[in-house]
Amino acid sequence: MKILQAQHTLEGGGISIARPIPMPSCEAVGPFILLDHIGPLIAPPGQSAGFPPHPHSGIETLSYFLDGEGFHQDSLGNKATTGAGEVQWMRSGRGIVHSEGPGKSLIEHGGRVHAIQLWLNMPGDSKFSDPCYKSFRQSDIPKYSKVKGLEIRIIAGQYDDLTGPLTTFSEPLLLHLLIKSNTPLSLELPHTEELGVFTLEGACTLNDNLVAANQLALLGENKKILNIACQTDTQLLILGGPKIKEELVRYGPFVANSDGDMRNTVERYSKGQFGNL
């Protein structure tokens, strides 16, 4: 097991973010090529920040709200408010423009904000597919609760006999674990090529290794059993999937498979072919 400390940075309208992916020692975990962790924090009324209009291409973005709410709009005409326990998912494909900001209630009344954003790389020619958007409500996300002191929300992939609502090209696994203090666990995970465990809140001992807040534990290949012990209430994110074995070219919000494809992406955006809000 390798344990990495997230790096802190500012994004959007001055939002403080803990980012364990990417960094020099971890460019990706399966199809996931970015993980941004926001909060938990208390936003006073009228002081919630967001992400002004910006483009994407070659990736899928997933924003998951543990607390608070967000408002999404894009150049396809989609507008949606997403609350706690819900997901905003967007396939940028060949190109889209969107913005993300706080929901109306959060702006007016303030409140607790806790969220993550993930980028999923798109394999091969799927990078040129049509852009689209979906919201996943709480009722769409199955919950595993057979073990006392544990709840698992399955966003993508499978756990036990439950399947998450997000299906896409890259077969991702994405689980949100809510663990009560002093609940010893031994979990058997589905087989996946690459696997990481990120601590959203609290801390835990994972297979005899201490994993603190905002740390990412990278598990060895074919590791399926997680022995978890927590002295406080803890929230974990389990993510992974097959590794996308293609060249990865990044340029700001764009991802491509070659320098030539990236030049084409930048040219198409400069010509206004991604649309406008």
C-alpha positions as CSV (number, residue, x, y, z in Angstrom):
1,M,0.0,0.0,0.0
2,K,1.1,3.5,-0.9
3,I,-0.3,6.5,1.0
4,L,-0.3,9.9,-0.5
5,Q,-1.2,13.3,1.1
6,A,-3.5,15.5,-1.0
7,Q,-2.1,18.8,-2.2
8,H,-4.0,22.0,-1.5
9,T,-4.8,24.5,-4.2
10,L,-7.4,27.2,-5.1
11,E,-9.8,26.8,-8.0
12,G,-12.8,28.6,-9.5
13,G,-13.8,31.6,-7.4
14,G,-11.2,31.0,-4.8
15,I,-12.4,27.6,-3.6
16,S,-9.9,25.7,-1.4
17,I,-9.4,22.2,-2.7
18,A,-7.5,19.1,-1.5
19,R,-6.3,17.2,-4.6
20,P,-4.7,13.8,-4.4
21,I,-5.1,13.1,-8.1
22,P,-3.1,14.0,-10.2
23,M,0.3,14.4,-8.6
24,P,3.7,13.2,-9.8
25,S,3.4,9.9,-8.0
26,C,-0.2,9.2,-9.0
27,E,-1.5,10.3,-12.4
28,A,-4.6,8.2,-12.3
29,V,-6.4,5.4,-10.4
30,G,-8.2,3.3,-13.1
31,P,-10.1,5.8,-15.3
32,F,-10.1,8.5,-12.6
33,I,-7.6,11.2,-13.5
34,L,-8.6,14.0,-11.1
35,L,-10.1,14.0,-7.6
36,D,-10.9,17.4,-5.9
37,H,-12.2,17.4,-2.3
38,I,-14.0,20.5,-1.1
39,G,-14.6,21.0,2.6
40,P,-16.2,20.2,4.9
41,L,-16.7,23.9,5.6
42,I,-19.4,26.4,6.7
43,A,-20.3,28.9,4.1
44,P,-22.0,32.1,5.4
45,P,-25.0,33.5,3.5
46,G,-23.9,35.2,0.3
47,Q,-20.3,34.0,0.4
48,S,-20.4,30.7,-1.4
49,A,-18.1,30.5,-4.4
50,G,-18.4,28.5,-7.6
51,F,-16.7,27.7,-10.9
52,P,-17.5,30.3,-13.7
53,P,-18.1,29.1,-17.3
54,H,-15.3,27.0,-18.7
55,P,-14.9,24.3,-21.3
56,H,-14.1,20.6,-21.2
57,S,-13.3,17.9,-23.7
58,G,-12.3,14.3,-23.7
59,I,-13.5,13.6,-20.1
60,E,-16.5,12.9,-17.9
61,T,-17.0,15.1,-14.8
62,L,-18.8,13.9,-11.7
63,S,-19.7,16.2,-8.8
64,Y,-21.0,14.5,-5.7
65,F,-22.4,16.5,-2.8
66,L,-22.1,15.1,0.7
67,D,-23.5,18.3,2.2
68,G,-24.8,21.5,0.6
69,E,-26.1,21.9,-2.9
70,G,-24.8,22.9,-6.4
71,F,-26.2,24.4,-9.5
72,H,-25.1,23.2,-13.0
73,Q,-25.8,24.8,-16.4
74,D,-24.2,24.0,-19.7
75,S,-24.1,24.9,-23.4
76,L,-26.6,22.1,-24.2
77,G,-29.2,24.1,-22.3
78,N,-29.2,21.9,-19.2
79,K,-29.9,23.5,-15.8
80,A,-30.1,21.5,-12.5
81,T,-29.8,21.9,-8.8
82,T,-28.2,18.9,-6.9
83,G,-28.5,18.4,-3.2
84,A,-26.8,16.4,-0.5
85,G,-26.3,12.7,-1.5
86,E,-26.8,13.5,-5.2
87,V,-24.6,13.5,-8.2
88,Q,-24.1,15.8,-11.3
89,W,-22.5,13.8,-14.2
90,M,-21.5,15.3,-17.5
91,R,-19.9,13.7,-20.5
92,S,-17.9,16.4,-22.3
93,G,-17.0,14.2,-25.3
94,R,-15.9,16.4,-28.2
95,G,-16.6,19.6,-26.3
96,I,-19.0,21.4,-23.9
97,V,-19.0,24.6,-21.8
98,H,-20.5,24.6,-18.3
99,S,-20.5,26.4,-15.0
100,E,-21.0,25.1,-11.5
101,G,-22.0,27.2,-8.5
102,P,-23.8,27.0,-5.2
103,G,-27.6,26.4,-5.2
104,K,-30.0,29.2,-4.4
105,S,-30.7,28.0,-0.9
106,L,-27.0,27.9,-0.1
107,I,-26.5,31.4,-1.4
108,E,-29.4,32.8,0.6
109,H,-29.0,30.9,3.9
110,G,-25.5,29.6,3.9
111,G,-24.7,26.2,5.4
112,R,-22.3,23.2,5.4
113,V,-20.5,22.5,2.2
114,H,-18.8,19.1,1.5
115,A,-18.3,17.8,-2.0
116,I,-16.0,16.1,-4.5
117,Q,-15.4,16.4,-8.2
118,L,-13.9,13.6,-10.2
119,W,-12.7,13.5,-13.8
120,L,-12.9,10.2,-15.7
121,N,-10.8,9.7,-18.7
122,M,-12.6,8.6,-21.9
123,P,-10.9,5.8,-23.8
124,G,-10.1,6.0,-27.6
125,D,-12.6,7.4,-30.0
126,S,-15.2,7.9,-27.2
127,K,-13.5,11.2,-26.7
128,F,-15.3,12.4,-29.8
129,S,-18.8,11.3,-28.7
130,D,-21.7,13.7,-28.2
131,P,-21.7,15.6,-24.9
132,C,-24.6,15.0,-22.5
133,Y,-25.6,15.5,-18.9
134,K,-27.5,13.6,-16.1
135,S,-28.4,14.1,-12.5
136,F,-28.6,11.2,-10.1
137,R,-31.0,11.8,-7.2
138,Q,-30.8,10.0,-3.8
139,S,-33.4,7.5,-4.9
140,D,-31.2,6.6,-7.9
141,I,-28.2,5.6,-5.7
142,P,-28.5,2.2,-4.0
143,K,-27.4,1.9,-0.4
144,Y,-25.9,-1.2,1.3
145,S,-26.8,-1.3,5.0
146,K,-26.6,-5.0,6.0
147,V,-23.8,-4.3,8.5
148,K,-24.5,-2.3,11.7
149,G,-22.6,1.0,11.7
150,L,-21.9,0.9,8.0
151,E,-23.6,2.4,4.9
152,I,-22.2,2.1,1.4
153,R,-23.6,4.3,-1.4
154,I,-22.9,2.7,-4.7
155,I,-22.5,5.4,-7.4
156,A,-20.7,3.3,-10.0
157,G,-19.9,-0.4,-10.3
158,Q,-21.2,-3.1,-8.0
159,Y,-21.1,-4.0,-4.4
160,D,-22.9,-7.1,-3.0
161,D,-26.0,-7.4,-5.2
162,L,-26.3,-3.7,-5.8
163,T,-25.3,-1.7,-9.0
164,G,-24.7,2.0,-9.2
165,P,-26.5,4.2,-11.7
166,L,-23.4,5.5,-13.5
167,T,-22.5,3.4,-16.5
168,T,-19.9,4.5,-19.0
169,F,-17.1,3.4,-21.3
170,S,-14.5,2.8,-18.6
171,E,-16.3,0.5,-16.1
172,P,-15.5,2.6,-13.0
173,L,-16.0,1.6,-9.4
174,L,-17.1,4.4,-7.0
175,L,-18.3,3.7,-3.5
176,H,-19.0,6.2,-0.6
177,L,-18.6,4.6,2.8
178,L,-20.1,6.1,6.0
179,I,-18.7,4.3,9.0
180,K,-19.7,4.8,12.7
181,S,-16.9,5.0,15.3
182,N,-15.6,1.7,16.7
183,T,-17.1,-0.4,13.9
184,P,-14.5,-3.0,12.8
185,L,-15.0,-4.1,9.2
186,S,-13.7,-6.6,6.8
187,L,-15.0,-5.8,3.3
188,E,-14.6,-7.9,0.1
189,L,-14.5,-5.7,-2.9
190,P,-15.2,-6.6,-6.5
191,H,-12.1,-7.3,-8.6
192,T,-10.7,-4.3,-10.4
193,E,-7.3,-3.5,-11.8
194,E,-6.5,-0.3,-9.8
195,L,-8.0,0.7,-6.5
196,G,-7.7,3.6,-4.2
197,V,-9.3,4.7,-0.8
198,F,-9.6,8.4,0.0
199,T,-10.4,9.7,3.5
200,L,-13.2,12.3,3.2
201,E,-13.7,12.8,6.9
202,G,-12.1,11.3,10.0
203,A,-9.3,8.7,9.9
204,C,-9.0,5.0,9.9
205,T,-6.6,2.0,10.0
206,L,-6.7,0.3,6.6
207,N,-5.1,-3.1,6.5
208,D,-2.9,-2.1,9.5
209,N,-1.9,1.2,7.8
210,L,-3.0,4.6,9.3
211,V,-4.8,6.7,6.7
212,A,-5.5,10.3,7.9
213,A,-7.9,12.9,6.5
214,N,-7.3,13.9,2.9
215,Q,-5.0,11.0,2.3
216,L,-5.2,8.5,-0.6
217,A,-4.3,4.9,-0.1
218,L,-3.3,3.1,-3.2
219,L,-3.9,-0.7,-2.9
220,G,-1.8,-3.4,-4.6
221,E,-3.1,-5.1,-7.7
222,N,-5.8,-7.7,-7.1
223,K,-6.2,-6.5,-3.5
224,K,-9.8,-7.3,-2.6
225,I,-10.1,-7.5,1.2
226,L,-10.2,-4.2,3.2
227,N,-9.9,-4.5,7.0
228,I,-11.0,-1.1,8.4
229,A,-11.0,0.2,12.0
230,C,-12.1,3.7,12.9
231,Q,-12.1,5.4,16.3
232,T,-14.3,8.3,15.1
233,D,-17.1,8.6,12.6
234,T,-15.4,8.3,9.2
235,Q,-16.3,8.7,5.5
236,L,-14.3,7.0,2.8
237,L,-14.3,7.1,-1.0
238,I,-13.4,3.9,-2.8
239,L,-12.5,4.4,-6.5
240,G,-10.9,2.4,-9.2
241,G,-11.4,0.4,-12.4
242,P,-9.4,-0.8,-15.4
243,K,-6.4,1.3,-16.3
244,I,-6.8,3.1,-19.6
245,K,-3.6,2.2,-21.5
246,E,-3.4,5.1,-23.8
247,E,-1.3,8.3,-24.0
248,L,-2.7,10.9,-21.7
249,V,-2.3,14.5,-22.9
250,R,-3.6,17.2,-20.6
251,Y,-4.1,20.9,-21.3
252,G,-6.1,22.7,-18.6
253,P,-9.7,21.4,-18.9
254,F,-9.0,19.4,-22.0
255,V,-7.8,15.7,-22.2
256,A,-6.7,14.0,-25.4
257,N,-4.7,11.0,-26.6
258,S,-2.1,12.8,-28.7
259,D,-0.6,16.3,-29.2
260,G,-2.4,16.4,-32.6
261,D,-5.8,15.7,-31.0
262,M,-5.1,18.4,-28.4
263,R,-4.2,21.0,-31.1
264,N,-7.5,20.1,-32.8
265,T,-9.4,20.5,-29.6
266,V,-8.0,23.9,-28.8
267,E,-8.7,25.1,-32.4
268,R,-12.3,23.9,-32.3
269,Y,-12.8,25.7,-28.9
270,S,-11.3,28.9,-30.2
271,K,-13.7,28.8,-33.1
272,G,-16.7,28.6,-30.7
273,Q,-17.6,25.0,-31.6
274,F,-18.2,24.0,-27.9
275,G,-21.2,26.3,-27.7
276,N,-22.0,29.0,-25.1
277,L,-24.0,29.3,-21.9
